[in-house]
Amino acid sequence: MTNDERKQIVGRLLKEGRTLSQIQDYLRNEKNDSITYMELRMLLSEMPDAKLPEKAVPVVVLPPTSPAPAKPATPAGSAAAATPGGKLSISVDQMPAPGSMLSGYARFSSGAKAHWFLDEMGRLGLEPELGTGKPTEADMKEFSTELRRMLQQG
């Protein structure tokens, strides 16, 4: 297979949101092309328009705030908490993700979805779900306020 043929296939698969290892598996299994990971990376360097799926995890440190008015408690680990508008929902995993003290899933008012976690240092990380877009700034404000409220209630 020529590099030009590879570039067309790789470009299409990247637009579908596939990772490099998924692309490498596809080429090996479907096209009988055993390209190495390094060769694939070099091929990508020749494709200026190619964009890898976002994997970076933004870390947000929550500043302390004054206590929020009390609302009915939501038991941690099982249920989702919703804001009065009912658009944001936050769930807490019963078993935190590896390397985190607490983790869960959030659905934002804008329609974005993400997995969130708090690391050992108390820093908040967020991994947007592919295909749902990134949370807006208003989403993040609402999320941090609601998460803080949930954590304060225990």
PEJO-V542703 format. One record per pair of residues at least 12 apart in sequence whose C-alpha atoms are under 8 Angstrom apart, sorted by the first residue. I is the first residue (numbers start at 1). J is the second residue. D is the distance in whole Angstrom. If there is no record, write none. Layout:
I;J;D  I;J;D
This chain:
1;33;7  3;43;7  7;43;7  7;44;8  7;47;7  10;23;7  11;50;6  14;50;7  14;51;7  14;52;6  14;53;7  15;51;8  17;52;8  17;53;6  17;130;7  17;131;8  18;53;7  19;52;7  19;53;7  20;37;8  20;40;8  21;37;8  24;36;7  24;37;7  24;40;8  53;130;8  55;127;8  56;127;8  57;125;6  57;126;6  57;127;6  58;125;6  58;126;6  58;127;8  59;123;6  59;124;6  59;125;5  59;126;7  60;123;6  60;124;5  60;125;6  61;122;7  61;123;5  61;124;6  62;123;7  62;124;7  62;144;7  67;149;8  68;149;7  73;150;8  73;153;6  73;154;8  74;150;7  75;154;8  76;92;6  76;94;8  76;154;7  77;91;7  77;92;5  77;93;5  77;94;4  77;95;8  78;91;7  78;92;7  78;93;7  78;94;7  79;91;6  79;92;7  80;92;7  81;150;8  83;146;7  87;107;8  87;108;7  87;109;5  88;106;7  88;107;6  88;108;5  88;109;5  88;142;8  88;143;7  89;106;6  89;107;5  89;108;7  90;104;7  90;105;6  90;106;4  90;107;7  90;143;8  90;147;7  91;104;5  91;105;5  91;106;6  92;104;4  92;105;7  93;105;8  96;117;8  97;117;7  99;119;7  99;120;8  100;117;6  100;118;6  100;119;4  100;120;6  101;117;8  101;118;6  101;119;6  101;120;6  102;117;6  102;118;5  102;119;7  103;115;7  103;116;6  103;117;4  103;118;6  104;116;5  104;117;6  108;135;7  108;139;6  108;143;8  109;139;6  110;135;7  110;136;7  110;139;7  111;132;7  111;133;8  111;135;8  112;128;7  112;129;7  112;132;5  112;133;5  112;134;6  112;135;5  113;128;6  113;129;5  113;132;6  113;133;8  113;134;8  113;135;8  114;126;6  114;127;5  114;128;4  114;129;5  115;127;5  115;128;6  115;129;7
